[in-house]
Amino acid sequence: MTPQEVAETALAAAAGTELVVVVDELSSAYLRWTGDEVTSAADTDDRQLTVIALGGGTPGVAAARGALDPAGIRALIAAARRARRPGSAATPPPVTAVDPEWGRPPVPPAAVPARPRSHDHFLFGYAQQCARTTYVASSAGLRRRYGESTALLDQTLGSAGGAVTWTGWCGTDLAEAGYQPPGDRMEAARTRIALPPAAYEVLLSPSCVADLMLRLYAAADARDAAEGRTVFALPGGGTRLGERVSPAELTLYSDPAEPGLSCAPFVVARGTGTSSVYDNGLPLTRTNWITDGVLTALVRDRGTAGATGEPATPEIGNLVLTGPAGGSSLAEMVGRTRYALLVTALWYVRDVDRRTLRLTGLTRDGVYLVEDGRIRCAVNDFRFTASPVDVLGQVREVGRTEPALPREYGEHAIRTAMPALRVADFALSAVGDAR
């Protein structure tokens, strides 16, 4: 069956149950290598069917992967019905948009990527090219389709002397990535010194900033803030909307039409998370979460919006942080630095306190001492403790925004573009070892 036939079969079998059906057609090709040896490579095709049973209380969700016949689809609908929980909460009216591209086939499958050549350095890493086409349909008449391609390149480089550094890239086509030589980082990393834990001025690479801003974005739920459960809550009630969170002119936004980072232009909610399943198919437009350093929006579904009188601002599948026009490259920021640490990647980032969004984690594969405008040497790894909101409040310089791969990317990574940031008093709380 085609994805459209799977969706229509499920809706026809609903037997009076209001359903939302999401069909994901997935194609993925990856390559993993060490030095000149490919250690694993594969290309896979898969289908995932998610059935959401609505009606009165908490929706029921059931999902399955692989080929399903009509009997399997009926069994999935029965599982979704059983998963519903009673309740009487008001729900918004269903979205009924019909996409003229509904009848189109899935995006063509991805090709297995070629292994990059490192020339002067020992190189190991991971490359992936993915294609995903999503079809969303409902008993109310919704029919929407979106297809996208995603690529990433994750590389760690080493030298005979033990120097190590990491680089990452994300985009839509691996052919655009290329190999980026590490330059002065690898040369400087041949010398390594030990520094004590302290609060340092740091230059955070775009990858580090992406990891931190994605954590901030995940915590920016309007309902949780209004109920006093997150860093965006005000003591005594209310939210921090309208409050300045950074002295820098930083704008954090999501836009489904962002060049090079485009994403689904409508809500796709496969479960009862930040996005409401009742908003499936809702059109999305650019949303500024922070504007010139001021918090201007939180993630708000239509149900929450209706209860508060605020506009609906659903989650969007990309995230961009920008500063004033004409931002400098990371190399130019290094050239203006008297004394700081350059941190290129974060690792094993975990929550410490959800209420303050305090995080902890490790630096990995590249912390460098910068003195008098030059990268002098590598230093030991550290454990850091920080809140992304506090980091924004400590920003002293904003670099040029570029596509960034968060080191802790996942299967459904949100596409990001971030600048390097100069941050004062970044707490490196203990010497760590992320190797």
C-alpha positions, 0 to 999 in steps of 0.5 A, a space after each residue: 500500500 502507498 502511504 496515502 492508502 495506509 492512512 485512508 485504510 486506517 480512517 475507514 476502519 475507525 468505526 466512529 472513533 475520531 482519528 488522527 493518522 501519521 504515516 512516516 516514510 523513512 529512508 536512511 543511509 549511513 557510513 561509519 569509519 576509522 582511519 582508512 577503514 569503513 567499519 559499518 555502512 547500511 541503507 534502510 527503508 522503513 515506514 512508521 504508522 502512528 494512530 491517535 484516538 481522540 475523544 473527550 479525555 487524554 488521547 490514546 496513541 499507538 504506533 508500529 513500524 514496518 509493513 502493515 496489512 488491514 488486520 494489523 492496522 485495525 489492531 493498532 486502532 484498537 490499541 489506541 482506543 484502549 490507551 485513551 483515558 477519560 476526562 472532560 477538558 475542552 479541545 479546539 476544533 479540528 484542523 481540516 486543511 487539504 494539501 494539494 501535494 497529498 497525492 505525491 509519492 515520498 521523497 526519493 531514498 537517500 544514497 550511501 555517503 562517501 567517506 571523507 579523506 583526511 590527508 594529514 590526520 587520522 580521521 574517524 567519524 559518522 556520516 548520514 543522509 536521510 529522507 523523510 516524508 510525513 503524511 497526516 490525515 484525520 477523520 475531520 478531513 485533514 490531509 497534509 504531506 511534507 518531505 525533507 532531506 537531512 544530512 550530518 557529518 560528525 568527525 573526530 580528528 587525531 594526530 600521531 602526537 595524541 592531539 584530538 579535535 571534533 568538527 560537526 556539520 548539518 544540512 540537507 545534502 552531504 555533498 555540500 559538507 566537504 572536509 574542513 581542516 582543523 588548522 591551528 587547533 590541531 597544531 596547538 593541541 600538540 601541547 597540552 597543559 592542566 588548568 584548575 576548575 574556575 569561572 572562565 571567559 569562554 568562546 563557545 562554538 556554534 555546536 556548543 550553543 546549539 546544545 544549550 539553546 535546544 535545552 532552552 527550547 525544550 523547556 519553553 512550554 507556556 503551560 509549565 511556565 504559567 504553573 510555576 514549573 520552569 525557569 520561565 515562571 515568575 515567583 508568585 505567578 505568571 511568566 517572564 514574557 517581556 523580560 530581558 534575558 540577555 544584554 546582547 541583541 540576540 534573537 532566537 526564532 523558528 521559521 519553517 521557511 528558513 533557507 537551508 533549514 526548512 522544516 514542516 510548515 504545519 504541526 506534526 504531533 505523534 504523541 502527547 508531548 509539547 505539541 498537542 495532537 489536536 493541532 496536527 495540520 495547523 499552519 506554522 509561521 516564523 515565531 520569535 522566542 527571544 527578540 533583541 534579548 527580550 523573551 517574546 514567546 513561549 511554546 503554546 498550543 491552541 488549547 493553552 492559548 484559548 484558556 489564556 487569550 494568548 496567540 497559539 505559538 506551537 513548536 517548530 522543527 528548527 531553531 536559529 539564534 542571531 545577533 547584530 548584522 555583520 557578526 564575526 567568524 570564530 577565528 576573528 573572535 579568537 583574534 580579539 581575545 586576550 585570555 579565554 578558553 575556546 570550547 568546541 564541543 559539549 558531551 553528556 549534558 544532563 538536567 540538574 534542576 528543571 526549575 532553574 534549567 541548570 545543566 551539567 555535562 562535560 567538554 570533549 575533544 577540544 578545549 584550548 587556551 587562547 592568549 593574545 589573539 592566538 590559540 596557544 595549546 590544548 587544556 584538560 576537559 572540564 565538567 561544566 554547570 550552567 543554565 542556558 538562560 544564565 549563559 544568555 545573560 553573560 554573553 559579551 560578544 555574538 559571532 556569525 550565525 551558521 548551520 550547527 550540529 549539536 554534539 548530542 543530536 538525536 534521531 529527530 534532531 531539530 535543525 539549528 543555526 547558531 553563532 559562536 558566543 563569548 560568555 563571561 564567568 562560565 562555570 567549569 566546576 571540576 576537571 573532567 575526562 570525557 575520553 
